[in-house]
């Protein structure tokens, strides 16, 4: 196979991998459903996609990192029923909530790195928790994230609290695959996160809402 044909074949395979990963993420409901053949296949496909990463310095690729990302899958063991305390490093009360969806926003211009969690509160009303932080690039693939405040908004409520940096060590992640619309991340313990970019240039960031 010549070089052009190989490049076309690689692109086709990458597209296929991303399509199937997105489908498997839906089946496993973003990782709320643990274990099983679907999860094992998702992890195998993720490793293959990581081996074909088209961006050699993903942690420095500002234009590709920027935007609002939707979490398709997490191997960290997400809980559908959780508490505000568990989701906010203990800053908020132990109020039970239902986790609906998780997003991530990265803004290389400011260094902001925020996790956004859409919730259902005990009264059945939608709410949104922003765990805001900043990131520092450590090398071509790795970055350290320091979360520094939480913002909870919902029906007739708005709570904003600073996080104690002495209690929350930096979290190191490695971006193992990145292109214009897909991103794979590994945590320090090998945990896998699969994200799909929804908006490369949000008009308004969740932390500013």
Secondary structure, DSSP 4 states (H G I P E B T S, - for coil): --HHHHHHHHHHHHHHHHHHHHHHHHHTGGGTS-SSHHHHHHHHHHHHHHHT-S-TTGGG-HHHH-EEEEEEEESS---SEEEHHHHTTT-S---EEEEEEEEEEEETTTTEEEEEEEEE-TTS-EEEEEEEEEEEE-SSSEEEEEEEEEEEEETTEEEEEE--TTTS--EEEEEEEE-SSEEEEEETT--EEEEEEEESS-SS-GGG-
